Amino acid sequence: MYRIHYKMDSKNTGFNEITIVYLAFFTILVFLCKQVTNCNMILLSKTYKLFEIKKHYFLYLILLVVLLSSCDSSFTSVSEPVILVPGYGSKSTLWKDVGYIGKLQSEGHSYGGHYTINAKNQTVDFEPYTNSTGVEDFYTLSFSDSTKGITELSEQLGYCIQEILYRTGVEKVNLVGYSMGGIICRKYVVDNKDYHCVKNLLTIASPHQGTNLANFSYGVENILGSTLYKEMIAELQKEIPLAMNGAAISDLVKTDNGLLHTLNQQEHPSDVNYHFVAARSSLCDIAKELLELEYEGDLVSSTNSQTLEVCRNKNLVNARFTIINDADHFSILEKNDILQNILPLFNKNK
C-alpha cells in the first residue's frame, strides 16, 4: 500500500485554515471548561443538572460544531477533476514546461498541485500549489521512473487516483494522457473496469498499437547484445536525454503477442467517454510527394495507432478521434487544439 506524503512549500508557514479552526476549538474548549467550573455544574449528580450552563456558552458549542462540520482535510471540486499524465521518459515539469498549468488557470480553473509516485518507497508525494483557491479541479502527476513497465505504472496511477478522490470528495476523475501516458490510463481503466472511477479519457499522440521506434530499439538490442546495446545507449543519451532501454520499450513493441495486442483485445468499460487525439506531421506530405511513401503519423507512430483503429472497430464503437495536422509527436502539445480538447472535460457530465 502506498503512503501519502505532503510537501510544504517554502513560502508556506505550515498553518492553514484547518489549523486555525482546530486552534480556535481548543481555545474555546479551555474557556468553556473554566466557565463550567465557575457555574458549579454538577456532572451526574442526583439532580442531573447537566445543562446548567449559560445560554451563550451553549451557543458557542453550536457554532463550533457548525465550523468543524464545514471544514475537512479534503478540498471541494466543482466537477470531476482532470489529471494530466505524462509519457515515457517525461520530466516531472512536462505540463508546466508546455504552459498547460498557466493556460488552464487563465481559463478560470484551479490547479491543485503535483503528485509524484515513488515506487521505491511506495509513497505518493503531494506538493500542493501555493496559491490554490481550495476548489481544485486539475492536478499533474509524474512517476519516479516513467520508463517502467506499463502494467506497473498503471497500478501506480491507481493509487494516485484514489488519493485525489479522497482529497476532493468526488466519485470520478477525468484522465488526460500524453504519449505512453495515454496507454497507462487505458490500461488502468481496462484492468479496473468495474471500479475505475473515470468519467472521460483523452489520449494525446499515444501509440496504442505500438511504435516502430520501440521495435527498432528492441531489435537492435537483440542484434548487438545487451551489454553493447547499453553502452551505445549510454553514449546516445549524452546527446539526447531520453531513456531508450526502459522496461516499457518492450511493452510498446508492435507484435501479435505483446502487452498492447492483449490490451487491445480486451473489453473496455462502456461507461467511459474515450477520445483519441492523433498528430499528423507535415513531413507525411513531403514523403508522399518526393518518395512516394505512404505514411500517416507523427514520426513515432501512425495515426491508426494513435486513434486505436483496431479497437474502434470492436470494443470502442462510440469512441471519438481527432487528427491534428502539421504536428509531430513532440510539438503537438504546443498546439492550441489540444487545450481546446481538454477544456470541455471540466464541464462535461455526460
VOPAGU-2260 file (C-alpha; in pm, 1 decimal, decimal comma):
REM VOPAGU-2260
SITE   aa  ch    i         X         Y         Z
SITE  MET   A    0       0,0       0,0       0,0
SITE  TYR   A    1     131,7     343,0     -95,8
SITE  ARG   A    2     157,8     613,8     170,5
SITE  ILE   A    3      77,6     981,6     110,0
SITE  HIS   A    4     347,1    1239,6     186,4
SITE  TYR   A    5     256,2    1608,1     181,3
SITE  LYS   A    6     529,2    1855,0      95,5
SITE  MET   A    7     503,1    2206,7     234,1
SITE  ASP   A    8     600,6    2492,3       7,0
SITE  SER   A    9     898,4    2702,5     118,2
SITE  LYS   A   10     666,7    3002,1     139,6
SITE  ASN   A   11     414,1    2812,3     347,2
SITE  THR   A   12     437,8    2860,0     722,1
SITE  GLY   A   13     265,3    2529,9     791,1
SITE  PHE   A   14     -59,7    2692,8     906,3
SITE  ASN   A   15    -379,0    2682,3     705,9
SITE  GLU   A   16    -749,7    2728,8     763,3
SITE  ILE   A   17    -788,9    2385,9     918,3
SITE  THR   A   18    -508,7    2451,9    1168,2
SITE  ILE   A   19    -667,3    2782,1    1272,2
SITE  VAL   A   20   -1006,7    2620,3    1325,1
SITE  TYR   A   21    -861,3    2349,8    1547,5
SITE  LEU   A   22    -665,3    2606,7    1748,5
SITE  ALA   A   23    -989,0    2800,1    1796,8
SITE  PHE   A   24   -1159,0    2477,7    1902,5
SITE  PHE   A   25    -912,2    2406,6    2180,3
SITE  THR   A   26    -914,4    2769,5    2293,5
SITE  ILE   A   27   -1293,7    2770,2    2326,3
SITE  LEU   A   28   -1287,5    2428,8    2493,5
SITE  VAL   A   29   -1048,6    2550,1    2762,3
SITE  PHE   A   30   -1258,0    2861,9    2812,2
SITE  LEU   A   31   -1578,9    2660,8    2849,5
SITE  CYS   A   32   -1418,0    2426,2    3098,7
SITE  LYS   A   33   -1333,5    2724,0    3320,5
SITE  GLN   A   34   -1686,7    2856,8    3291,7
SITE  VAL   A   35   -1833,3    2518,4    3377,1
SITE  THR   A   36   -1624,3    2514,3    3693,5
SITE  ASN   A   37   -1738,8    2863,9    3785,3
SITE  CYS   A   38   -2102,0    2767,9    3735,0
SITE  ASN   A   39   -2056,8    2481,4    3981,0
SITE  MET   A   40   -2215,7    2242,3    3731,9
SITE  ILE   A   41   -2259,8    1906,1    3896,1
SITE  LEU   A   42   -2200,0    1623,2    3649,3
SITE  LEU   A   43   -2401,0    1304,3    3700,1
SITE  SER   A   44   -2532,3    1426,7    4030,7
SITE  LYS   A   45   -2864,1    1324,6    4179,1
SITE  THR   A   46   -3021,3    1641,0    4045,7
SITE  TYR   A   47   -2887,4    1573,2    3690,3
SITE  LYS   A   48   -2803,8    1938,1    3630,7
SITE  LEU   A   49   -2608,2    1850,4    3319,1
SITE  PHE   A   50   -2725,0    2152,3    3122,6
SITE  GLU   A   51   -2677,9    2405,7    3396,6
SITE  ILE   A   52   -2469,8    2629,3    3174,5
SITE  LYS   A   53   -2531,3    2978,2    3047,5
SITE  LYS   A   54   -2708,4    3003,2    2712,5
SITE  HIS   A   55   -2439,7    3198,0    2530,2
SITE  TYR   A   56   -2180,4    2932,8    2615,8
SITE  PHE   A   57   -2410,0    2671,6    2469,0
SITE  LEU   A   58   -2435,1    2881,4    2152,7
SITE  TYR   A   59   -2057,1    2875,4    2133,7
SITE  LEU   A   60   -2073,5    2496,0    2119,3
SITE  ILE   A   61   -2331,1    2501,3    1840,3
SITE  LEU   A   62   -2119,5    2744,6    1639,8
SITE  LEU   A   63   -1814,9    2526,4    1692,8
SITE  VAL   A   64   -1994,5    2216,0    1563,5
SITE  VAL   A   65   -2101,8    2406,4    1251,6
SITE  LEU   A   66   -1747,5    2525,6    1186,5
SITE  LEU   A   67   -1598,1    2181,1    1225,8
SITE  SER   A   68   -1860,9    2014,7    1008,5
SITE  SER   A   69   -1788,0    2262,0     728,5
SITE  CYS   A   70   -1412,7    2205,1     742,7
SITE  ASP   A   71   -1244,7    1894,7     612,1
SITE  SER   A   72    -890,8    1790,6     527,1
SITE  SER   A   73   -1008,2    1741,0     169,4
SITE  PHE   A   74   -1087,3    2011,7     -82,8
SITE  THR   A   75   -1406,0    2051,8    -279,4
SITE  SER   A   76   -1423,0    2018,4    -654,4
SITE  VAL   A   77   -1682,7    2177,9    -879,9
SITE  SER   A   78   -1672,4    1881,3   -1117,4
SITE  GLU   A   79   -1469,1    1568,7   -1183,2
SITE  PRO   A   80   -1105,8    1686,8   -1156,4
SITE  VAL   A   81    -868,5    1645,5   -1450,3
SITE  ILE   A   82    -542,7    1454,5   -1401,7
SITE  LEU   A   83    -263,8    1522,9   -1653,4
SITE  VAL   A   84     -48,5    1211,7   -1703,8
SITE  PRO   A   85     294,8    1233,9   -1876,9
SITE  GLY   A   86     452,7     992,5   -2121,1
SITE  TYR   A   87     762,7     777,7   -2148,5
SITE  GLY   A   88    1071,3     942,4   -2000,2
SITE  SER   A   89     889,7    1273,5   -1947,6
SITE  LYS   A   90    1016,1    1520,2   -1689,9
SITE  SER   A   91     806,5    1594,0   -1383,6
SITE  THR   A   92     768,9    1950,5   -1510,6
SITE  LEU   A   93     629,6    1849,4   -1852,1
SITE  TRP   A   94     287,3    2011,9   -1816,3
SITE  LYS   A   95     436,9    2326,6   -1667,6
SITE  ASP   A   96     702,3    2347,1   -1939,8
SITE  VAL   A   97     444,9    2334,9   -2219,3
SITE  GLY   A   98     238,8    2600,1   -2043,3
SITE  TYR   A   99     -71,9    2397,2   -1963,7
SITE  ILE   A  100     -89,5    2489,5   -1596,4
SITE  GLY   A  101     -87,1    2860,7   -1673,1
SITE  LYS   A  102    -325,7    2823,6   -1967,5
SITE  LEU   A  103    -582,4    2628,9   -1766,2
SITE  GLN   A  104    -555,5    2879,7   -1483,0
SITE  SER   A  105    -615,5    3163,7   -1727,9
SITE  GLU   A  106    -936,7    2984,0   -1826,4
SITE  GLY   A  107   -1055,0    3005,0   -1466,0
SITE  HIS   A  108    -951,4    2660,2   -1342,4
SITE  SER   A  109    -773,1    2597,1   -1013,2
SITE  TYR   A  110    -450,3    2395,4   -1001,9
SITE  GLY   A  111    -442,3    2165,4    -700,1
SITE  GLY   A  112     -79,6    2059,2    -710,9
SITE  HIS   A  113     161,9    1788,9    -826,5
SITE  TYR   A  114     175,1    1421,0    -733,9
SITE  THR   A  115     497,4    1222,2    -761,0
SITE  ILE   A  116     460,9     845,9    -742,0
SITE  ASN   A  117     769,3     689,0    -584,2
SITE  ALA   A  118     764,3     314,3    -640,5
SITE  LYS   A  119    1085,9     251,0    -445,5
SITE  ASN   A  120     949,9     393,3    -120,1
SITE  GLN   A  121     587,9     309,3    -205,5
SITE  THR   A  122     479,9     666,4    -145,8
SITE  VAL   A  123     269,8     920,6    -330,4
SITE  ASP   A  124     430,4    1258,0    -262,0
SITE  PHE   A  125     197,7    1554,2    -295,7
SITE  GLU   A  126     315,6    1911,6    -339,6
SITE  PRO   A  127      13,4    2143,0    -315,1
SITE  TYR   A  128       1,2    2453,8    -527,6
SITE  THR   A  129      76,3    2755,0    -308,6
SITE  ASN   A  130    -198,0    2977,3    -444,9
SITE  SER   A  131    -471,1    2714,0    -461,7
SITE  THR   A  132    -817,2    2860,5    -400,6
SITE  GLY   A  133    -939,6    2544,5    -227,8
SITE  VAL   A  134   -1163,4    2447,2    -520,5
SITE  GLU   A  135    -920,8    2226,2    -705,8
SITE  ASP   A  136   -1017,2    2090,9   -1047,1
SITE  PHE   A  137    -692,1    1973,9   -1204,7
SITE  TYR   A  138    -369,0    1807,4   -1097,7
SITE  THR   A  139     -43,6    1693,6   -1255,9
SITE  LEU   A  140     148,6    1381,1   -1172,0
SITE  SER   A  141     478,7    1217,2   -1253,0
SITE  PHE   A  142     634,4     878,4   -1192,9
SITE  SER   A  143     969,6     845,3   -1017,7
SITE  ASP   A  144    1066,8     624,2   -1313,2
SITE  SER   A  145     841,8     664,8   -1616,3
SITE  THR   A  146    1036,1     400,4   -1811,0
SITE  LYS   A  147     895,6     116,5   -1600,4
SITE  GLY   A  148     654,9    -135,1   -1748,7
SITE  ILE   A  149     307,5     -10,1   -1840,9
SITE  THR   A  150     133,3    -252,2   -1602,7
SITE  GLU   A  151     335,6    -130,6   -1306,0
SITE  LEU   A  152     280,6     234,5   -1395,7
SITE  SER   A  153     -95,1     183,7   -1436,5
SITE  GLU   A  154    -110,5      37,5   -1086,3
SITE  GLN   A  155      76,1     340,4    -954,3
SITE  LEU   A  156    -171,3     566,9   -1133,0
SITE  GLY   A  157    -450,0     388,6    -946,9
SITE  TYR   A  158    -305,1     485,4    -609,2
SITE  CYS   A  159    -289,6     847,5    -719,8
SITE  ILE   A  160    -649,3     842,8    -843,1
SITE  GLN   A  161    -772,3     704,9    -510,5
SITE  GLU   A  162    -587,3     979,0    -323,4
SITE  ILE   A  163    -741,3    1251,0    -541,9
SITE  LEU   A  164   -1089,3    1101,9    -498,4
SITE  TYR   A  165   -1039,4    1114,8    -123,1
SITE  ARG   A  166    -897,5    1466,4    -134,2
SITE  THR   A  167   -1173,6    1617,6    -346,8
SITE  GLY   A  168   -1467,0    1408,0    -230,1
SITE  VAL   A  169   -1583,4    1333,9    -585,7
SITE  GLU   A  170   -1668,0     994,2    -730,6
SITE  LYS   A  171   -1489,3    1016,9   -1065,9
SITE  VAL   A  172   -1197,3    1184,5   -1239,4
SITE  ASN   A  173   -1100,7    1274,5   -1595,0
SITE  LEU   A  174    -771,9    1144,2   -1733,4
SITE  VAL   A  175    -555,9    1314,5   -1996,7
SITE  GLY   A  176    -256,4    1109,0   -2104,4
SITE  TYR   A  177      21,7    1216,5   -2338,7
SITE  SER   A  178     207,1     955,5   -2545,6
SITE  MET   A  179     260,1     644,1   -2331,7
SITE  GLY   A  180      68,1     821,0   -2055,7
SITE  GLY   A  181    -248,3     761,8   -2257,7
SITE  ILE   A  182    -176,0     388,9   -2268,8
SITE  ILE   A  183    -109,8     385,1   -1894,0
SITE  CYS   A  184    -451,7     544,3   -1839,9
SITE  ARG   A  185    -624,3     299,1   -2072,0
SITE  LYS   A  186    -451,3       3,6   -1908,2
SITE  TYR   A  187    -571,8     123,1   -1569,7
SITE  VAL   A  188    -931,7     160,7   -1690,5
SITE  VAL   A  189    -941,6    -183,6   -1854,7
SITE  ASP   A  190    -779,9    -358,8   -1557,5
SITE  ASN   A  191   -1030,7    -196,8   -1321,8
SITE  LYS   A  192   -1336,9    -195,8   -1544,5
SITE  ASP   A  193   -1581,4    -242,2   -1255,4
SITE  TYR   A  194   -1439,8      30,2   -1027,2
SITE  HIS   A  195   -1216,7     255,4   -1236,6
SITE  CYS   A  196   -1381,5     585,3   -1124,2
SITE  VAL   A  197   -1304,9     751,9   -1460,1
SITE  LYS   A  198   -1555,7     966,5   -1648,5
SITE  ASN   A  199   -1354,3    1073,4   -1955,1
SITE  LEU   A  200   -1027,5     950,4   -2104,1
SITE  LEU   A  201    -840,9    1171,1   -2350,0
SITE  THR   A  202    -518,0    1042,0   -2504,1
SITE  ILE   A  203    -274,5    1258,4   -2699,4
SITE  ALA   A  204     -39,6    1105,1   -2958,6
SITE  SER   A  205     -49,1     770,2   -2778,6
SITE  PRO   A  206      91,8     472,2   -2975,5
SITE  HIS   A  207    -193,5     238,8   -2879,8
SITE  GLN   A  208     -97,0     -18,2   -3141,7
SITE  GLY   A  209     275,2      12,4   -3084,4
SITE  THR   A  210     554,6     212,4   -3241,2
SITE  ASN   A  211     827,6     119,8   -3486,2
SITE  LEU   A  212    1077,6     306,5   -3269,0
SITE  ALA   A  213    1023,8      52,0   -2993,8
SITE  ASN   A  214    1061,4    -229,7   -3247,1
SITE  PHE   A  215    1385,5     -75,0   -3369,4
SITE  SER   A  216    1525,3     -27,3   -3020,3
SITE  TYR   A  217    1418,9    -374,9   -2910,5
SITE  GLY   A  218    1557,2    -530,2   -3228,9
SITE  VAL   A  219    1893,5    -354,7   -3205,5
SITE  GLU   A  220    1935,7    -480,8   -2850,5
SITE  ASN   A  221    1875,3    -838,6   -2964,2
SITE  ILE   A  222    2122,8    -799,9   -3250,3
SITE  LEU   A  223    2403,9    -624,3   -3061,8
SITE  GLY   A  224    2356,7    -795,6   -2729,7
SITE  SER   A  225    2251,9    -636,2   -2401,9
SITE  THR   A  226    2597,4    -514,1   -2292,3
SITE  LEU   A  227    2697,3    -347,0   -2619,3
SITE  TYR   A  228    2349,4    -202,6   -2659,9
SITE  LYS   A  229    2357,8     -42,2   -2314,9
SITE  GLU   A  230    2697,0     111,5   -2389,1
SITE  MET   A  231    2565,8     253,9   -2716,0
SITE  ILE   A  232    2254,2     391,4   -2546,1
SITE  ALA   A  233    2466,6     548,3   -2270,9
SITE  GLU   A  234    2662,7     740,8   -2533,0
SITE  LEU   A  235    2348,3     840,0   -2719,2
SITE  GLN   A  236    2184,7     970,3   -2402,7
SITE  LYS   A  237    2467,9    1217,3   -2357,2
SITE  GLU   A  238    2330,5    1393,2   -2663,3
SITE  ILE   A  239    1961,6    1301,2   -2631,5
SITE  PRO   A  240    1837,5    1287,2   -2268,2
SITE  LEU   A  241    1576,4    1017,2   -2326,6
SITE  ALA   A  242    1585,7     666,8   -2186,2
SITE  MET   A  243    1595,9     419,8   -2472,6
SITE  ASN   A  244    1623,3      98,3   -2276,2
SITE  GLY   A  245    1342,8     117,1   -2021,2
SITE  ALA   A  246    1116,0    -175,7   -1942,0
SITE  ALA   A  247     828,8      -4,6   -2122,2
SITE  ILE   A  248    1010,9     -31,2   -2456,7
SITE  SER   A  249     922,6    -399,2   -2480,9
SITE  ASP   A  250     559,7    -313,2   -2399,7
SITE  LEU   A  251     545,1     -66,1   -2690,4
SITE  VAL   A  252     673,7    -312,0   -2948,7
SITE  LYS   A  253     435,9    -387,2   -3237,0
SITE  THR   A  254     377,2    -759,4   -3209,0
SITE  ASP   A  255      92,8   -1010,4   -3216,4
SITE  ASN   A  256     150,5   -1138,0   -2864,1
SITE  GLY   A  257     268,7    -839,4   -2662,5
SITE  LEU   A  258     105,2    -622,8   -2395,4
SITE  LEU   A  259     -60,8    -383,5   -2640,2
SITE  HIS   A  260    -203,7    -662,9   -2852,8
SITE  THR   A  261    -355,5    -822,9   -2542,2
SITE  LEU   A  262    -485,0    -489,9   -2413,7
SITE  ASN   A  263    -648,0    -407,7   -2745,8
SITE  GLN   A  264    -834,4    -738,8   -2744,7
SITE  GLN   A  265    -984,6    -681,0   -2400,5
SITE  GLU   A  266   -1326,8    -541,0   -2326,4
SITE  HIS   A  267   -1320,7    -169,6   -2247,2
SITE  PRO   A  268   -1562,2     -16,6   -1992,7
SITE  SER   A  269   -1860,2     128,5   -2176,8
SITE  ASP   A  270   -1924,1     397,2   -1915,3
SITE  VAL   A  271   -1606,4     586,5   -2007,0
SITE  ASN   A  272   -1603,4     853,8   -2278,3
SITE  TYR   A  273   -1297,2     786,6   -2496,8
SITE  HIS   A  274   -1135,5    1049,9   -2714,9
SITE  PHE   A  275    -815,4     977,4   -2905,7
SITE  VAL   A  276    -619,0    1273,6   -3045,2
SITE  ALA   A  277    -356,4    1196,5   -3308,9
SITE  ALA   A  278     -76,9    1405,8   -3458,6
SITE  ARG   A  279      -1,6    1408,3   -3830,0
SITE  SER   A  280     330,3    1553,8   -3934,8
SITE  SER   A  281     364,9    1777,3   -4241,7
SITE  LEU   A  282     653,7    1551,4   -4342,1
SITE  CYS   A  283     394,4    1293,5   -4442,0
SITE  ASP   A  284     305,7    1503,9   -4745,9
SITE  ILE   A  285     671,9    1556,7   -4833,9
SITE  ALA   A  286     745,5    1185,8   -4809,5
SITE  LYS   A  287     445,3    1108,7   -5026,4
SITE  GLU   A  288     540,6    1364,7   -5291,0
SITE  LEU   A  289     915,4    1303,6   -5311,5
SITE  LEU   A  290     949,3     939,1   -5212,4
SITE  GLU   A  291     602,8     808,4   -5296,2
SITE  LEU   A  292     595,8     681,1   -4942,0
SITE  GLU   A  293     251,6     635,8   -4791,8
SITE  TYR   A  294     277,4     726,3   -4424,8
SITE  GLU   A  295      28,3     895,3   -4193,0
SITE  GLY   A  296     155,2     971,0   -3846,4
SITE  ASP   A  297     368,3    1182,4   -3614,4
SITE  LEU   A  298     707,0    1017,3   -3690,8
SITE  VAL   A  299     672,4     799,4   -3379,3
SITE  SER   A  300     350,0     613,3   -3451,4
SITE  SER   A  301      85,7     608,7   -3722,1
SITE  THR   A  302    -246,3     789,2   -3696,8
SITE  ASN   A  303    -418,8     449,8   -3695,7
SITE  SER   A  304    -215,0     354,9   -3391,3
SITE  GLN   A  305    -287,9     684,1   -3217,2
SITE  THR   A  306    -662,3     666,2   -3285,1
SITE  LEU   A  307    -675,5     298,1   -3189,2
SITE  GLU   A  308    -840,3     191,9   -3512,4
SITE  VAL   A  309    -826,6    -177,5   -3427,4
SITE  CYS   A  310   -1033,8    -120,3   -3111,6
SITE  ARG   A  311   -1271,1     135,4   -3256,0
SITE  ASN   A  312   -1399,8    -132,2   -3488,9
SITE  LYS   A  313   -1459,9    -373,5   -3199,6
SITE  ASN   A  314   -1468,5    -269,3   -2834,2
SITE  LEU   A  315   -1484,3     107,9   -2875,0
SITE  VAL   A  316   -1753,8     169,6   -3132,8
SITE  ASN   A  317   -1860,6     501,5   -2977,5
SITE  ALA   A  318   -1509,6     639,6   -2922,8
SITE  ARG   A  319   -1421,0     975,5   -3078,6
SITE  PHE   A  320   -1097,0    1060,9   -3250,8
SITE  THR   A  321    -936,8    1379,6   -3378,4
SITE  ILE   A  322    -638,2    1421,1   -3610,2
SITE  ILE   A  323    -432,3    1739,1   -3576,1
SITE  ASN   A  324    -231,9    1826,7   -3885,6
SITE  ASP   A  325     112,0    1987,9   -3901,4
SITE  ALA   A  326     210,4    1840,5   -3565,9
SITE  ASP   A  327     465,8    1577,8   -3476,3
SITE  HIS   A  328     487,3    1367,6   -3163,1
SITE  PHE   A  329     658,4    1636,8   -2957,4
SITE  SER   A  330     516,7    1960,7   -3097,0
SITE  ILE   A  331     153,2    1850,9   -3065,4
SITE  LEU   A  332     138,8    1969,8   -2703,7
SITE  GLU   A  333     216,4    2321,2   -2825,8
SITE  LYS   A  334     -93,1    2324,7   -3044,5
SITE  ASN   A  335    -389,1    2523,6   -2915,0
SITE  ASP   A  336    -614,9    2246,3   -3048,2
SITE  ILE   A  337    -506,3    2025,7   -2758,2
SITE  LEU   A  338    -611,8    2279,6   -2498,4
SITE  GLN   A  339    -947,7    2315,5   -2671,8
SITE  ASN   A  340    -996,2    1938,8   -2641,2
SITE  ILE   A  341    -908,6    1941,8   -2270,1
SITE  LEU   A  342   -1128,1    2233,7   -2162,8
SITE  PRO   A  343   -1464,0    2057,1   -2223,6
SITE  LEU   A  344   -1364,1    1790,3   -1968,6
SITE  PHE   A  345   -1414,5    2043,5   -1689,1
SITE  ASN   A  346   -1779,1    2090,5   -1775,5
SITE  LYS   A  347   -1880,2    1754,1   -1918,7
SITE  ASN   A  348   -2117,7    1548,9   -1709,5
SITE  LYS   A  349   -2237,3    1306,1   -1972,0
